[in-house]
Amino acid sequence: MAKESIAKENPVVDALKKLKEEEAELLVKLKPLQEAIGALEKIVDKSVKKVKSSSGAKDSSGELVGVEEGAQESNDDSQ
């Protein structure tokens, strides 16, 4: 019985509960942001592919490949 009352009054337990509640709130806020980021990354990927395919025969296609690789690397780093 004494252990139960100590656990209820322990400030560490209270702090842990508060932090878990804050974490849950942050995760709820974070989910829509992650979905928006994913949608924007898909749009960027599609536009890069269109630019690459429309100018594939031009001399500047090598530069576009470098841009696409750089964009892909930054996407991989963010995940």
N, CA, C and O atoms as CSV, one atom per row, in Angstrom:
chain,resi,resn,atom,element,x,y,z
A,1,MET,N,N,0.817,-1.190,0.000
A,1,MET,CA,C,0.000,0.000,0.000
A,1,MET,C,C,0.866,1.262,0.000
A,1,MET,O,O,0.555,2.235,-0.686
A,2,ALA,N,N,1.929,1.238,0.756
A,2,ALA,CA,C,2.793,2.408,0.841
A,2,ALA,C,C,3.455,2.692,-0.504
A,2,ALA,O,O,3.639,3.851,-0.875
A,3,LYS,N,N,3.810,1.644,-1.229
A,3,LYS,CA,C,4.445,1.833,-2.532
A,3,LYS,C,C,3.495,2.512,-3.512
A,3,LYS,O,O,3.923,3.349,-4.306
A,4,GLU,N,N,2.206,2.160,-3.466
A,4,GLU,CA,C,1.242,2.772,-4.373
A,4,GLU,C,C,1.113,4.265,-4.115
A,4,GLU,O,O,1.051,5.047,-5.064
A,5,SER,N,N,1.073,4.676,-2.860
A,5,SER,CA,C,0.953,6.099,-2.554
A,5,SER,C,C,2.230,6.850,-2.926
A,5,SER,O,O,2.167,7.998,-3.366
A,6,ILE,N,N,3.380,6.216,-2.752
A,6,ILE,CA,C,4.642,6.845,-3.131
A,6,ILE,C,C,4.696,7.022,-4.648
A,6,ILE,O,O,5.132,8.067,-5.132
A,7,ALA,N,N,4.259,6.020,-5.399
A,7,ALA,CA,C,4.290,6.092,-6.856
A,7,ALA,C,C,3.366,7.190,-7.355
A,7,ALA,O,O,3.692,7.862,-8.334
A,8,LYS,N,N,2.230,7.392,-6.716
A,8,LYS,CA,C,1.294,8.423,-7.148
A,8,LYS,C,C,1.829,9.821,-6.854
A,8,LYS,O,O,1.502,10.765,-7.574
A,9,GLU,N,N,2.635,9.971,-5.823
A,9,GLU,CA,C,3.143,11.272,-5.428
A,9,GLU,C,C,4.537,11.553,-5.966
A,9,GLU,O,O,5.062,12.646,-5.755
A,10,ASN,N,N,5.133,10.621,-6.636
A,10,ASN,CA,C,6.497,10.760,-7.128
A,10,ASN,C,C,6.540,11.805,-8.256
A,10,ASN,O,O,5.827,11.657,-9.249
A,11,PRO,N,N,7.342,12.835,-8.124
A,11,PRO,CA,C,7.409,13.858,-9.169
A,11,PRO,C,C,7.993,13.346,-10.481
A,11,PRO,O,O,7.685,13.875,-11.549
A,12,VAL,N,N,8.819,12.339,-10.403
A,12,VAL,CA,C,9.382,11.766,-11.629
A,12,VAL,C,C,8.284,11.093,-12.445
A,12,VAL,O,O,8.253,11.213,-13.669
A,13,VAL,N,N,7.388,10.390,-11.768
A,13,VAL,CA,C,6.277,9.734,-12.452
A,13,VAL,C,C,5.366,10.782,-13.082
A,13,VAL,O,O,4.910,10.615,-14.213
A,14,ASP,N,N,5.101,11.865,-12.347
A,14,ASP,CA,C,4.278,12.943,-12.886
A,14,ASP,C,C,4.929,13.569,-14.113
A,14,ASP,O,O,4.257,13.829,-15.111
A,15,ALA,N,N,6.217,13.807,-14.042
A,15,ALA,CA,C,6.936,14.393,-15.176
A,15,ALA,C,C,6.898,13.463,-16.378
A,15,ALA,O,O,6.735,13.908,-17.514
A,16,LEU,N,N,7.050,12.172,-16.120
A,16,LEU,CA,C,7.006,11.194,-17.207
A,16,LEU,C,C,5.641,11.190,-17.883
A,16,LEU,O,O,5.552,11.144,-19.110
A,17,LYS,N,N,4.583,11.239,-17.088
A,17,LYS,CA,C,3.229,11.261,-17.649
A,17,LYS,C,C,3.021,12.507,-18.503
A,17,LYS,O,O,2.454,12.430,-19.593
A,18,LYS,N,N,3.479,13.652,-18.007
A,18,LYS,CA,C,3.330,14.896,-18.759
A,18,LYS,C,C,4.095,14.837,-20.073
A,18,LYS,O,O,3.599,15.273,-21.112
A,19,LEU,N,N,5.306,14.296,-20.019
A,19,LEU,CA,C,6.108,14.194,-21.243
A,19,LEU,C,C,5.472,13.255,-22.258
A,19,LEU,O,O,5.511,13.518,-23.460
A,20,LYS,N,N,4.889,12.167,-21.782
A,20,LYS,CA,C,4.219,11.239,-22.699
A,20,LYS,C,C,2.998,11.894,-23.331
A,20,LYS,O,O,2.714,11.673,-24.509
A,21,GLU,N,N,2.274,12.697,-22.558
A,21,GLU,CA,C,1.128,13.415,-23.108
A,21,GLU,C,C,1.578,14.426,-24.161
A,21,GLU,O,O,0.954,14.548,-25.215
A,22,GLU,N,N,2.657,15.148,-23.877
A,22,GLU,CA,C,3.198,16.105,-24.838
A,22,GLU,C,C,3.671,15.397,-26.104
A,22,GLU,O,O,3.476,15.892,-27.214
A,23,GLU,N,N,4.292,14.239,-25.925
A,23,GLU,CA,C,4.762,13.468,-27.075
A,23,GLU,C,C,3.588,13.069,-27.958
A,23,GLU,O,O,3.666,13.172,-29.182
A,24,ALA,N,N,2.506,12.617,-27.347
A,24,ALA,CA,C,1.330,12.217,-28.110
A,24,ALA,C,C,0.756,13.402,-28.879
A,24,ALA,O,O,0.358,13.259,-30.035
A,25,GLU,N,N,0.713,14.565,-28.244
A,25,GLU,CA,C,0.210,15.762,-28.919
A,25,GLU,C,C,1.108,16.146,-30.099
A,25,GLU,O,O,0.618,16.513,-31.166
A,26,LEU,N,N,2.401,16.059,-29.901
A,26,LEU,CA,C,3.334,16.397,-30.979
A,26,LEU,C,C,3.222,15.430,-32.149
A,26,LEU,O,O,3.306,15.834,-33.309
A,27,LEU,N,N,3.032,14.146,-31.839
A,27,LEU,CA,C,2.890,13.164,-32.909
A,27,LEU,C,C,1.631,13.421,-33.723
A,27,LEU,O,O,1.624,13.232,-34.940
A,28,VAL,N,N,0.567,13.852,-33.054
A,28,VAL,CA,C,-0.675,14.178,-33.765
A,28,VAL,C,C,-0.452,15.364,-34.695
A,28,VAL,O,O,-0.976,15.390,-35.809
A,29,LYS,N,N,0.328,16.350,-34.239
A,29,LYS,CA,C,0.629,17.509,-35.073
A,29,LYS,C,C,1.620,17.168,-36.181
A,29,LYS,O,O,1.574,17.761,-37.259
A,30,LEU,N,N,2.505,16.229,-35.925
A,30,LEU,CA,C,3.560,15.892,-36.874
A,30,LEU,C,C,3.040,15.097,-38.068
A,30,LEU,O,O,3.553,15.243,-39.178
A,31,LYS,N,N,2.040,14.268,-37.855
A,31,LYS,CA,C,1.547,13.392,-38.920
A,31,LYS,C,C,1.112,14.169,-40.166
A,31,LYS,O,O,1.533,13.810,-41.266
A,32,PRO,N,N,0.283,15.221,-40.045
A,32,PRO,CA,C,-0.093,15.967,-41.252
A,32,PRO,C,C,1.104,16.616,-41.943
A,32,PRO,O,O,1.133,16.719,-43.169
A,33,LEU,N,N,2.086,17.050,-41.164
A,33,LEU,CA,C,3.285,17.641,-41.765
A,33,LEU,C,C,4.058,16.603,-42.567
A,33,LEU,O,O,4.541,16.893,-43.662
A,34,GLN,N,N,4.176,15.396,-42.025
A,34,GLN,CA,C,4.870,14.337,-42.754
A,34,GLN,C,C,4.141,13.983,-44.040
A,34,GLN,O,O,4.772,13.724,-45.065
A,35,GLU,N,N,2.805,13.971,-43.990
A,35,GLU,CA,C,2.029,13.673,-45.190
A,35,GLU,C,C,2.211,14.767,-46.238
A,35,GLU,O,O,2.325,14.478,-47.429
A,36,ALA,N,N,2.236,16.015,-45.797
A,36,ALA,CA,C,2.432,17.125,-46.729
A,36,ALA,C,C,3.820,17.066,-47.357
A,36,ALA,O,O,3.973,17.296,-48.556
A,37,ILE,N,N,4.817,16.762,-46.556
A,37,ILE,CA,C,6.182,16.642,-47.081
A,37,ILE,C,C,6.257,15.527,-48.118
A,37,ILE,O,O,6.879,15.691,-49.168
A,38,GLY,N,N,5.625,14.393,-47.823
A,38,GLY,CA,C,5.620,13.282,-48.774
A,38,GLY,C,C,4.954,13.661,-50.085
A,38,GLY,O,O,5.438,13.307,-51.160
A,39,ALA,N,N,3.837,14.385,-49.994
A,39,ALA,CA,C,3.135,14.807,-51.204
A,39,ALA,C,C,3.989,15.770,-52.019
A,39,ALA,O,O,4.047,15.661,-53.244
A,40,LEU,N,N,4.644,16.701,-51.360
A,40,LEU,CA,C,5.510,17.645,-52.073
A,40,LEU,C,C,6.705,16.937,-52.704
A,40,LEU,O,O,7.116,17.290,-53.809
A,41,GLU,N,N,7.261,15.954,-52.026
A,41,GLU,CA,C,8.379,15.204,-52.599
A,41,GLU,C,C,7.941,14.468,-53.861
A,41,GLU,O,O,8.698,14.399,-54.829
A,42,LYS,N,N,6.729,13.918,-53.859
A,42,LYS,CA,C,6.226,13.246,-55.056
A,42,LYS,C,C,6.083,14.231,-56.210
A,42,LYS,O,O,6.421,13.911,-57.349
A,43,ILE,N,N,5.580,15.433,-55.916
A,43,ILE,CA,C,5.436,16.447,-56.955
A,43,ILE,C,C,6.793,16.821,-57.521
A,43,ILE,O,O,6.947,16.941,-58.737
A,44,VAL,N,N,7.772,17.006,-56.660
A,44,VAL,CA,C,9.118,17.361,-57.114
A,44,VAL,C,C,9.698,16.233,-57.957
A,44,VAL,O,O,10.298,16.488,-59.001
A,45,ASP,N,N,9.528,14.989,-57.516
A,45,ASP,CA,C,10.044,13.853,-58.279
A,45,ASP,C,C,9.424,13.800,-59.670
A,45,ASP,O,O,10.123,13.559,-60.654
A,46,LYS,N,N,8.118,14.024,-59.756
A,46,LYS,CA,C,7.447,14.002,-61.055
A,46,LYS,C,C,7.951,15.115,-61.957
A,46,LYS,O,O,8.183,14.892,-63.145
A,47,SER,N,N,8.125,16.312,-61.407
A,47,SER,CA,C,8.583,17.427,-62.230
A,47,SER,C,C,10.015,17.213,-62.700
A,47,SER,O,O,10.354,17.577,-63.826
A,48,VAL,N,N,10.850,16.637,-61.868
A,48,VAL,CA,C,12.235,16.360,-62.264
A,48,VAL,C,C,12.255,15.314,-63.372
A,48,VAL,O,O,13.026,15.427,-64.324
A,49,LYS,N,N,11.406,14.295,-63.246
A,49,LYS,CA,C,11.358,13.264,-64.275
A,49,LYS,C,C,10.864,13.833,-65.599
A,49,LYS,O,O,11.358,13.449,-66.660
A,50,LYS,N,N,9.885,14.755,-65.550
A,50,LYS,CA,C,9.376,15.370,-66.779
A,50,LYS,C,C,10.459,16.197,-67.444
A,50,LYS,O,O,10.625,16.134,-68.662
A,51,VAL,N,N,11.192,16.969,-66.667
A,51,VAL,CA,C,12.265,17.794,-67.220
A,51,VAL,C,C,13.338,16.908,-67.819
A,51,VAL,O,O,13.875,17.209,-68.886
A,52,LYS,N,N,13.651,15.821,-67.141
A,52,LYS,CA,C,14.685,14.920,-67.623
A,52,LYS,C,C,14.259,14.255,-68.935
A,52,LYS,O,O,15.055,14.172,-69.870
A,53,SER,N,N,13.020,13.784,-69.012
A,53,SER,CA,C,12.570,13.086,-70.206
A,53,SER,C,C,12.367,14.038,-71.380
A,53,SER,O,O,12.586,13.647,-72.526
A,54,SER,N,N,11.954,15.280,-71.119
A,54,SER,CA,C,11.723,16.224,-72.218
A,54,SER,C,C,13.024,16.765,-72.800
A,54,SER,O,O,13.044,17.204,-73.949
A,55,SER,N,N,14.101,16.741,-72.036
A,55,SER,CA,C,15.369,17.266,-72.541
A,55,SER,C,C,16.438,16.175,-72.581
A,55,SER,O,O,17.628,16.472,-72.479
A,56,GLY,N,N,16.035,14.948,-72.724
A,56,GLY,CA,C,16.981,13.835,-72.708
A,56,GLY,C,C,17.954,13.872,-73.867
A,56,GLY,O,O,19.083,13.402,-73.728
A,57,ALA,N,N,17.552,14.419,-75.019
A,57,ALA,CA,C,18.418,14.438,-76.197
A,57,ALA,C,C,19.320,15.660,-76.218
A,57,ALA,O,O,20.224,15.747,-77.050
A,58,LYS,N,N,19.090,16.598,-75.321
A,58,LYS,CA,C,19.902,17.819,-75.314
A,58,LYS,C,C,21.219,17.587,-74.579
A,58,LYS,O,O,21.366,16.626,-73.822
A,59,ASP,N,N,22.160,18.476,-74.815
A,59,ASP,CA,C,23.461,18.374,-74.163
A,59,ASP,C,C,23.383,18.630,-72.667
A,59,ASP,O,O,24.237,18.155,-71.917
A,60,SER,N,N,22.390,19.360,-72.225
A,60,SER,CA,C,22.293,19.708,-70.809
A,60,SER,C,C,21.685,18.588,-69.972
A,60,SER,O,O,21.462,18.767,-68.775
A,61,SER,N,N,21.416,17.449,-70.576
A,61,SER,CA,C,20.799,16.357,-69.826
A,61,SER,C,C,21.721,15.860,-68.714
A,61,SER,O,O,21.232,15.408,-67.678
A,62,GLY,N,N,23.001,15.928,-68.894
A,62,GLY,CA,C,23.936,15.515,-67.860
A,62,GLY,C,C,23.812,16.374,-66.616
A,62,GLY,O,O,23.926,15.879,-65.495
A,63,GLU,N,N,23.577,17.674,-66.819
A,63,GLU,CA,C,23.391,18.566,-65.682
A,63,GLU,C,C,22.120,18.221,-64.932
A,63,GLU,O,O,22.097,18.265,-63.702
A,64,LEU,N,N,21.074,17.881,-65.645
A,64,LEU,CA,C,19.805,17.553,-65.007
A,64,LEU,C,C,19.921,16.284,-64.180
A,64,LEU,O,O,19.312,16.179,-63.115
A,65,VAL,N,N,20.691,15.329,-64.655
A,65,VAL,CA,C,20.880,14.105,-63.891
A,65,VAL,C,C,21.554,14.435,-62.564
A,65,VAL,O,O,21.187,13.882,-61.527
A,66,GLY,N,N,22.519,15.316,-62.592
A,66,GLY,CA,C,23.186,15.731,-61.356
A,66,GLY,C,C,22.222,16.414,-60.408
A,66,GLY,O,O,22.290,16.204,-59.197
A,67,VAL,N,N,21.319,17.235,-60.945
A,67,VAL,CA,C,20.318,17.907,-60.112
A,67,VAL,C,C,19.381,16.880,-59.515
A,67,VAL,O,O,19.036,16.957,-58.335
A,68,GLU,N,N,18.965,15.909,-60.332
A,68,GLU,CA,C,18.052,14.883,-59.839
A,68,GLU,C,C,18.719,14.046,-58.743
A,68,GLU,O,O,18.089,13.732,-57.733
A,69,GLU,N,N,19.972,13.691,-58.937
A,69,GLU,CA,C,20.674,12.907,-57.927
A,69,GLU,C,C,20.801,13.694,-56.634
A,69,GLU,O,O,20.630,13.130,-55.553
A,70,GLY,N,N,21.099,14.987,-56.721
A,70,GLY,CA,C,21.201,15.816,-55.530
A,70,GLY,C,C,19.866,15.907,-54.804
A,70,GLY,O,O,19.821,15.860,-53.574
A,71,ALA,N,N,18.783,16.037,-55.557
A,71,ALA,CA,C,17.455,16.100,-54.937
A,71,ALA,C,C,17.121,14.779,-54.284
A,71,ALA,O,O,16.549,14.753,-53.195
A,72,GLN,N,N,17.466,13.693,-54.925
A,72,GLN,CA,C,17.173,12.371,-54.357
A,72,GLN,C,C,17.960,12.147,-53.067
A,72,GLN,O,O,17.432,11.596,-52.101
A,73,GLU,N,N,19.233,12.579,-53.054
A,73,GLU,CA,C,20.043,12.427,-51.851
A,73,GLU,C,C,19.469,13.226,-50.702
A,73,GLU,O,O,19.458,12.748,-49.568
A,74,SER,N,N,18.990,14.438,-50.969
A,74,SER,CA,C,18.419,15.240,-49.893
A,74,SER,C,C,17.115,14.621,-49.403
A,74,SER,O,O,16.788,14.740,-48.222
A,75,ASN,N,N,16.372,13.971,-50.274
A,75,ASN,CA,C,15.159,13.265,-49.849
A,75,ASN,C,C,15.502,12.086,-48.965
A,75,ASN,O,O,14.821,11.833,-47.971
A,76,ASP,N,N,16.537,11.372,-49.311
A,76,ASP,CA,C,16.951,10.214,-48.519
A,76,ASP,C,C,17.437,10.639,-47.147
A,76,ASP,O,O,17.176,9.963,-46.151
A,77,ASP,N,N,18.149,11.766,-47.092
A,77,ASP,CA,C,18.649,12.261,-45.809
A,77,ASP,C,C,17.523,12.664,-44.883
A,77,ASP,O,O,17.620,12.460,-43.673
A,78,SER,N,N,16.445,13.237,-45.427
A,78,SER,CA,C,15.341,13.702,-44.592
A,78,SER,C,C,14.504,12.558,-44.041
A,78,SER,O,O,13.745,12.752,-43.091
A,79,GLN,N,N,14.628,11.393,-44.608
A,79,GLN,CA,C,13.824,10.269,-44.138
A,79,GLN,C,C,14.623,9.543,-43.144
A,79,GLN,O,O,14.163,8.543,-42.593
